[in-house]
Amino acid sequence: MTSHLRGTPRGHALGATSVGLHECSAAGTGSGIAVACHTLTRFLTFSDTTPESVEEPSIQVFGNTHGLKASQARQLERLFRRRLPADCLLNNELARQLTEISRDIRRQVGVLLDRRGAVAHVMVGGPSSIELPDWGRLRAGRGRLRGLRCVHTHLGKEGLTRDDLTDLLLLRLDAMVSVAAREDGLPGLAHIAALQPAGYEGDGIERLSPVPPAQIDIDFQGWIRDREAELARSVRGEEVAGSERAVLVAVTAGRSGEEFETHLDELRELAFSADVAIVDVVTQQRPRVDPKTVVGQGKLQDLMIRAFQRDVDLVIFDQDLTPTQARNLSARMELRVIDRSQLILDIFAQRATTRDGKLQVELAQLKYRLPRLAQRADVSLSRLAGGIGGRGPGETKLEVDRRRVRDRVARLERELAKLGGQREQRRRRRTRRGVPVLSIVGYTNAGKSTLLRALTGADAHVEDKMFATLDPMSRRLRFPREREVVITDTVGFIRDLPPELVAAFRATLEELNDASLLLHLVDAAAPGAERRIEAVQRVLEEIGLSHIPELLVFNQVDRLPEGVGASIAKRHGGVAVSALEKTGLRELLVKAEELLWSEDTPQLDPRRLADLAAG
C-alpha cells in the first residue's frame, strides 16, 4: 500500500480525470477527537475516436477509478452507506463487500472509517497498491491518533506490507487492517496492526495474530481509548516545560568514530544553547549521505516511528541539507526539519542585542534562505522573460518573494556598510593614539567573556552555552608599566561555520585586522581541543588574519588533573589559566607584554601584576 501524499497517483493517465476538493469534518467518539479530512470527488470522463462522448455520473472515490463500469462505480458508492457499530473494528459483512468488489475489478479497494464507524473515504488502487487521500500537514494532537482506521484488500496473501506500515505510521491511523480477497470473492485472513507507545521492544508497531474478519473480537472503543491513554502518558513522561522537543539525526559519512561522537556532542550543545530539549538521537553508519533523504529508507522509517512515539516538534540533522533533501524529509515526516546551519542561525538570532548584530544575523538568514526559496516552485512558471508562454498574469509568487528578499539584502548591506564606516573611524582614532589592541578569539564557549571579566572587571554576560554572547565588547586594560591597551571579546568560532555567517560577520571580524595580538583561548578540558584550535585557525586564515601574532591561552585547567594543563600549554608555547578561578592570569599578562613590547624594558612591579591579575 503506497501513500503518495503529494504526487499523481500511479495508474492514472494524466488528463484522464479531474479532481474537485471538498472539505468535511467528522467528530470522533470515545476520545472525542475532531478529525478533519478531505473528500476528493473524481469525475470520470470517457472518450473515443467518435465525435460523441459519454459522461458517467460522478462518484466520491479517491484513486484509480479510470475504466470502471457504471455498475462497479455504483458498488463503490454503496460503501459510503456502510456503518459499523462504534465498538466494532471490522465485521464480516463489510469485509465481504470489499473483497467482492476487489475481485470484480481486480484492484485493491479500501475504506477509511471514523470513530463512529462511518465510512469517511473510499479508495481504489491497482493490483498491488492503494493510495490514501492527502491530508496536507494536518496532525493529530499530542499523544493522539488520527481518529481514522484503514481497511483495505489484498489480492494476494502477503498480509501487511511495508507500505501499509509506513502509511500507518505517517498518518497516525488508529489501525491498519488488510483483508485477503480470495478467488471466490470471500474474505480471507485479516491482518491488524497499530502503533505502540515508546518503551516497547521492536519497531513501534504492534501486529495482532491474523484471523478471519468474522472472528475479530475487539471492543474497538475501549481498545483505542486505552491505547491513546498510554500514548498520552508516554508523552507526558517526557514533557519539558518551555522547550521544543527534538530528535537529533547524524550520519557517519566516512568520519571516524571519535570524530563522529565529538560532532554529535557539539550538536547536542548547540541544541541546548537554542533551548531545545533533545528526546532522542538517531545515527546511521553510511559511507555517504543519501542524496534524497540523508538517511536510508529503513532508517527514515525508524526515525518516523521514534518521532511519533516521543511526539516531537522538530528534527535536527547534523549534516547541512540541500533544498531537495529538506523538502523530501519535511514531506515524509510532516515535521519541521532543520540542519546544523539553521540551528546556528537561530541561536545567533536569539543572542544578538545590538543593532549591528541584529542586522548581520538577518542578512545571514536571508542569504541562507534565498537559494532554498528558489527551489520551492517550478522555475518554468516564470513569466518575466516574455515571449511564448510568458504572456498573462505577470510575476509568480516565487518571483515576488525572491525579489523582496534581494531588495532587503541590498538594504541591509547598505546599512551595514554605513555602520562599518563608523567602526573604521573609531579604529583610526585608536591608531592615532598608538593604543595596542588585544583581541580574544577562540572556539565558542571557551570562556572568552569570563576571561574579559577576570582581566577588566567588565560586566560581561557569562553563561555555559555556545554563543551565549554574540555582540563584541571592548574594555581598557592597563599593564603594569602604566601602558594602556584595548582588549576586545569577539564572537566565538565553530567548525564548519556557515558561509552566510562568515560573510555577514566579516565587518565585525574586520576589527581583528587592527589587533596587535590575538589571545587564542582554548578550552583545555574540552574533547577534541586540537581540532578546535585548527578550526579557529582555519577561520582566521579564511578572513585573512593569520598574519597577526597569536598567543594560545589554555583555559579551564582547573578541570584537569594538576600539572596537565601546564604541560599542554608548554607543548604549544602558550599559557595555562583558569578564568573562573582567576589563576594563571599573571603569567598571561607577562607573556602578552613580552609579545607586545619585545624591546628591553625595566623589571615589572610584582605587586602591580598581582593586583591586576586579581581583577
N, C-alpha and C positions, 0 to 999 in steps of 0.2 A: 504493500500500500504506500503510495507516494503522495506527499502533500506539497504541491508546487504553489506556494502561497503567493507568489508574485509573478508567475510565468504563465504562458499559454499552455493549457492542459494538453498533454500528449494525446495523440489520436485525433486531434481536431484539425481540420483543414482551415487555414486562415481565410476568413471571409465567408465561410460557410454558415456561421451563426453570428448573431448579435446578442449582446447581454444588456439587460436593464437591471439596475441595482436598487433594491428597496430595503429600507431598514426596519427592523422589528425588534421587540424585546420580549423576553419570556422570564417571568419571576419564578424562581425555583422554590420548591417546598423543602422541608427538612431543615436545612441550614438557612433558608431564606435568602439565598444568593440571587441577585438580579443578574441575569445572563443577557448580554447584548449580542446580537447576532445579525448576520446579513442573509437575506433570502435572495438568491440570484434567479432571475426569471430569464429563461433562454427561449428564444423564438426560433423554431426550426423552419427553414426555407428550402424547399427542394426545387431544382430547376433541371431542365433537359435541353436538348437542341431545338425543340419546337418553340414557336413564339409564345405558346401558352405555358403558364406556370401555376402550380397548385400550392397554396399555403395551408399548412397544417395548423391546428389550434395550438396556442402556447401552453407550455407545461412548466410548472415550478420545480425544475430539476436541475441540479448542477452536474456538469461533467460531460462525458462523451455521449451526447444524445443524437449525434448525426446518424442518419439512416434507419432510425426506429420506425416501425409501422405505427399507424394510428392506434391500433388495439394495444400495442405494447406501451405506447405513451400513456394511454388511459390506465393501464395496470400500475404504472409508476405513480400516477396521480392519486390512485386509490390508497397508496401508502400513507398519504397525509391524513387519511381518516382514521388510521390506526391509533389506539390509545391504550397503553398498558396501565395496570394498577400501579399506584405510586410506590408500592413496596416490591414491585416485580422488576428484576433486572432484564429478563427476556423470557418470553413464553414461546411455546411450540408453534402457535398459530402465526405469529409474526415471522418467526424463523422460516416456516414453510412457505409463506408468501414470498419472502425474499429469495429463497433458493429456487422456487418455481420460475420466478421472473428471470433470475440469473441464468438458469439453464436454457430458458427460451431464447434469450437474446445473446447468449454466450459471452457475457461480460459480468464483471463484478458489480454488485448492487449493494448499497448501504444506506443507512439512515442515522441521523443524529437525534437522540431522544433527550428531552429536558427532564428536570427532576419530577415533573408532574406525570411523566410517561407519554407526553405528546410528541409527535414527530415534528422536529423543527426544520430538518433538511432531508432531502432525498438526493443521493449521489449515484452516478453511473460511471464506471471506469472502463478499462479494457479487460482482456482475458486474464492478465496477471497483475493489474494495479488498479487503484482507485484514487481519486483526488478529492480533497476536502475544500470547502469554501474558504475564502480569505477573510480573516477577522482583523486584518490590519495589525496594529500594535496594541490592541486591547488585551489587557492582562487581568487575570483574576486577582482577588485581594490577597493580602499577606497570609500565608498558610492556608489558602483556599484553592479549590479546584475550579474548573471552568463551569461546572453545572450542566455539562452535556456528556453523554456517553455515545460511543460509536459502535454500531453493529453492522457488519458487512459480510459478504460471502466470499468464499474462495472456491474456484473451480477445481482445484486440486486438493491434496491432503497435507499441505505444508504447514498448517497451523498458523501461529502468529509469526509474521516475517519481521525482519529488522526494520523495514519501513513502517510497519504497524507500530512497533515500539517507539520509533522516533516520533511519529505523529502523537502518540500518547504523551510523550514527554514534552514535545514542543508546545502543544496546545493545552497541556494540563487538563486532560479529559478525566472525567470520573472513572471511566473504564474503557478498555478496548476489547471488543468481542468479535471473533471471526468464526463463521459457521461454514463448514464444508458443504458444498452443494453436490449431492450425489447425482449420478447419471439419470436416475428416475425422477429427479426434481425434489426428492425429500431431503430434509436436513440431516447432515451427519453430526460429527462431534463439534461442540462449541468450545473454543479456546478463549479464556478470560485472563486479562492482565490489568493491573492497577499500580499506581505509583506508591512507593513506600517513603515514610519519613526518614530523616538521617538516623544513623545508628544501626541500621540493618546491614547484614553482610550481602555481598553481591553487587549487582548493577543498579540497585534502587528501584527495581520493578518486581512486583510480586506476580507470579504466574500460578493460577489455580489449575487443578487437575482437569483435563478435558472431559466433558460429559455431554450426552445428548441434551438439546435445549429443553426437552420435557422434564429432565431430571435436575435442572438448576434450582437449588433450594437455598436462596439467599434473600434475606429481608433487606432489600436494597436501601430503604430509608435509614434503618439503623446502621447498616454496613457503611454507608457513605458518611453518616453523621459521626460515627466513631473514628473513621479514617481522617476526616477533616479535623476533628478534635486533637488527634495525635499529631497531625502536621502542625497545627497551631501551637501545640506545646513545644515541639522541637524548635520552632521559630522563636518563641518567647524565651526559651532557654539560652538563645544566642543573641538576644537583643542587646544592643549597645546604644545607650541614650545619646542623642545628638550627633551620631556618626552615620555616615553612609557605609553600607555593608558591601564588601567587595571580595572577589576571588582574584588571586594573582596567577598569571599564566606565563611560563617560560619554557623555551626550547633550547637544548644544549647547543645545537647548530655548530658542532665542531669544537666547542670550548671544553677545556679540561674540567674535571670535577671540582677542583679547588676554585678555579676562576668562576665557574658557573655558580657555586654556592655564595661566593663573595658578591657577585652581581645580584643574586636573589635577595641576599640580606640587605643590600643597598636599596633595592626596590621596596622592601618592607619599611625601611627607614623613611623613604620618600612618601609612602602611603601614610605613615604615622604623622609625618610633618604636614600632610594635607588633611589631617583629621578624618582619615578613612579607616574603618575597622576591618581588618583582614580576618575573614572567617574560614578561608580555605586557600590552599596553594596547589596548583596543578602543574606538573612538569612532564616533559617528554624528551626522551633520548632520540634525536634525529640528526643526521649529518648536515641537513639544511632545512630551513623552514618551508612549509608548503606554500607555493605561490598564491593559492586562493584563500586558504583559511589558517595559515601559520602552522597549526597542528594538524595531524592526520584525522581522518573521518571518525575512526574509533575513539580517539582521544577527545574529539569535539563532542561526540555523543556523551562520553563520560563527564565532560565539562558541563554540558547542559543539565545532566542529572544532578550534579552537585549544586549547580546554581539554583535549580528548583528546590532541592531539599533544604538548602540554607536560606532560600528566599532573598537572594542578593539583589542589589540595585545596580551594580557596576562590575565590569570585568576589565582588569588592567593587564596589558601584555608588556613583557619586558622588552620585546623587540619593537622597533618602530614599524608601524603598519602603513602599507600603501593604501591609497584611497579604495582600491578594489577589495583588498583584504578587510578593511574596516566596514565596507558596505556589506560584504558577504557575511561577516560574523554578526553584525547587527541584525541582518535579516533572518539568520538562522536561529539566533538565541532570543530575539526581541528584548535585548538589554542594551544599556549604554556600554559601548566598548571604546576604551581609550588606550593609548600607548604611553610609553615612558616619557616621551617629549611633551605630550599633552599634560601629563601629570606634573611635570616640572613647570610648565607654563602656568598651570592653575595655582601652584604654590607661589610662584612669583606674583601672580595677580592678587593673592591674599596678603602677601607681605609688603608690597610696595606702598609707601606712605607719602613720599614727596611727589610733586607734580612731574618732575623729571622721570622718576622711577615708573610712575603710572603710565606716562606716555610711551616709555620704552617697552613696557610689558604689553600694552595694547598693540603697538606696532609689531612686536614679535608674534602675537596671537593672530593678527590679520595676515601676516605673511605666511604663517603656517597653514591657515585655513584656505587661502586663496586657491592653490592648486587642487585642493580637495573639493572646493566649491565647483570648480570647473568639471569635476568628474561626476557631478550629481545629475547631470542631464545629458541628453544626446546632443552633441555639438552640431549634428547635421540639421537640427531645427533652427539654426541661426538664420536670421533674416537681415543681418547687417550688410552682407556682401552685395545684395541686389541681384538682378538677373532672374533667370528662370528658377522658380521655387522660392525666390526671395521677396516676392511682392505680397502685400497683405497687411497683417496686423502689426508689423514693426518688431521691436525688440522682444525677445523672450524674457521670462522672469530671470533665468540664469544670467543673461547678459546684463540686465539691470542690476542684479545683485553684485555681479563681478565688477561692473563699472563703479558702483558705490564704494566697494571695498578699495579699489585702486585710488579713487578720489580721497578716501580717508587716509590711506597710506601716504599719499603725496602730502596731505596737510600735516600729518604727524611728523613726517621727515622735515618739513619746513620749520615746525615749532621746535623740534629737537636741535636743528641746526642753529636756531637763534639762541637756545639755552647753551649749546656748545660754545658759541661765541662769548657768552658771559663767563663761562668757566675758563676760557682762554685768557680773558682779561685778568681774572684772579691769579692764574698761573704766572702771567707776566709780572704782576706786582711782586709775587714771591721771588721770582727770579731776580728782579732788580735789587731786592733786599738781600740777595745771596743766602736765603734760608734753605738749607737742605731738606729734602722730603724723604721720609721713611714710609714705605707702603707695605702694609701687612697683606700678603696674599696667601692662598692655600686652599685646600680641599674644603668643601662645605662641612660645617660642624666640627672643624678642627680646633676651635676656641679662639678665633680672631678677635671677637668682641670682648671676650674675657681678658685677653692679653692687653687690649687697648684700655680697658677699665683698670687693670692692675698697674699699668705704667703711668696713666694720666689721671686716674680718679674720675674719668668721664662716666656719665650716667647712660652707658650703653646698654641696650636690651640684650639680655643673656638668656638663652633657653637651649636645652639639649634636643634640638631638632635641626634637620637640614634646612638651610636657607631661612633660619629664624630671623636674621636681619638681612635686608636686601639693599637698603639705601646706604651709600658710603658715609662715613663720619670722619672728620679731621679734627685733631686737637694739637695744641702746642706741647712740646716736651723739652725741658731744659736739661742739658747734660752737665756733668759735674763741673766743667770749666766754664760754666755760665754760657755755653753755646746753645743756641736755640735751634730746634728742628720742628718740622710739622710731621706728625705721624698720622697716617690715614688707614682706616679699615675699609677694605673693598669687598665687593660681592664675592661669595665663595664660588669655586670652580667645581666641576664634576666631570667624570669620564663621559665621553661622547656627548658633550654639551650640544644641544640642538643648534644647528647653524643659524636659525632665526634669532635665537637668544644672543649668540655671539655678535651677529650683525647689529641687533638692536642696542646692545650694551657696549658697542665699540666706542661710542662717545664717552661713556663713563670710564671705560678701561683705558682710554687715551690719556687720562690723567696720570697713569702709571709711567707715561713717557718722561715726565719730569721727575720721576723718583731717582734719588741719589743711591738708594739701596732698597732692595726688596727683602723683607723679612718673610721668608717662605715657611709658614707654620705647618707642621706635620703632627697629626695625632699619632704619637708613637705607640699607643695601645690598640689602635685600630687594626683589624686584619687587612692584609694587603697594603701596608703602608708604602712599600716600594712602588707598587703600581699607582698609588695615589700621587706620589711625587712625580712619576713620569707623566701622569695625566695633566697635572698643573703645568709642568714644564712644556708639554705639548701645546697647551692653550697659549702660554706666553710666547711660544715660538710662532704660532699662527697669527697672533696680533702684533708681531714684530717687536717684542720686548725682551728677547733672550739675551740681548747685549748688556742689560743692566746688571750690575753686581748683585749677587744673591747670597743671603745667609740662611742656611737651614736651621730652623728652630724646632726642636722636638718637644712637643707639649704633652701634658698628662703623663709624665714619667712617674707620678705618684701612684699610678695604677699598675706599674710594672714592678717586678722584684727589685730590690735595692741593687744599684750598680748597673742594671741592664740598660736603662735609659742613657746614662753617661757613656756606656760602651757603644751604643748605637750612634750617638751624636759624634763621638770621637772618630768612628769609622767613616762618617760622612763629612767630617770637618765642620760640624755645627756645634750648637749648644743645646743642653737639655734643661727644660724648665717645667714648672707647673704653674700655669697662670692662675689657677684656682687657689692653690696653696701659697702663691707668691714666693716660690723658691726658684733659684737659678736666674732671677732677673738681674742680679749684679753682674754675673758673667755675660749675660746677654748685652747689657749696656756697654761693658768694656769691649766686647768683640765688635759691636756696632760702631763705637767711636774709633776703634782702630781702622775699620774699613772706610769710615767717612773722612777721617783726618789721619792719613797714614804717615804724615811727616812727624819728626821728633817733637814730642810735647812734654811739658813738665809732668811730674808724678801726680796722679789723680788723688783727690782727697777721699780716703776710705769712708769717712763719716758721711760726706755728701752722697757718695754712691749708696751707702746703706739706707740713708733717708729716702733717696729717690726710688730705690728698689722696693722699699716698704710701702710706697704709694702715698 
